[in-house]
Amino acid sequence: MALARHLSLRFLCLVFICLVIASCASINLSDYSFPDDPPPFLIDKSIAVLPFQGSVPPLAPAGEWFTYNLAKAGNLNILSPSQVELFFHDRNKSASLTWESSLEAAAIGRELDSQLVFLGKLSSEKNTMSWNAVCEVTLVDSFSGEILGHYKGVDMIMDYLDPVKYYMRAVNKAAYEIIGAKKKPSS
């Protein structure tokens, strides 16, 4: 019982962190047009978002934020990274949440009874003048291990003392690419 309460508190803390970061990292939704329906490749599928990997923070909030933005597509059956962690923690298998290949990710997806798995990675890349926050997301079929799509969100880091919001905006951009949100032309 104490473990369940601890995990519930952890989930609530992650949600709180996501909301705080969202207030800093939000993209103006009125700048985007969203489709009426989810993308056809996501309809009627069970989806798991694995905990994000990478070399930069904020990995845990980024996965939850990605799930939240993906859910804007409509009625989707999505397991968030914290739910995935809970599933494996309850089975004493938290070490098996790491993945190096699409086949390993597919095996995790099968164990979760998910048809599709999203793998996320946060990193930085240098361009000629500055650094960019990068969110790369790969969609994998859980049954075959086949990579169905690769999406990338990039945002230029403008404040090196507080780069988190730029990583979260890169996460937004990757999720919006997947669900088909389009930036409205500026007038």
Summary of the structure (lengths in Angstrom):
residues: 187
radius of gyration: 16.4
end to end distance: 56.0
largest distance: 56.0
contacts: 594
relative contact order: 0.19
helix: 44%
strand: 24%
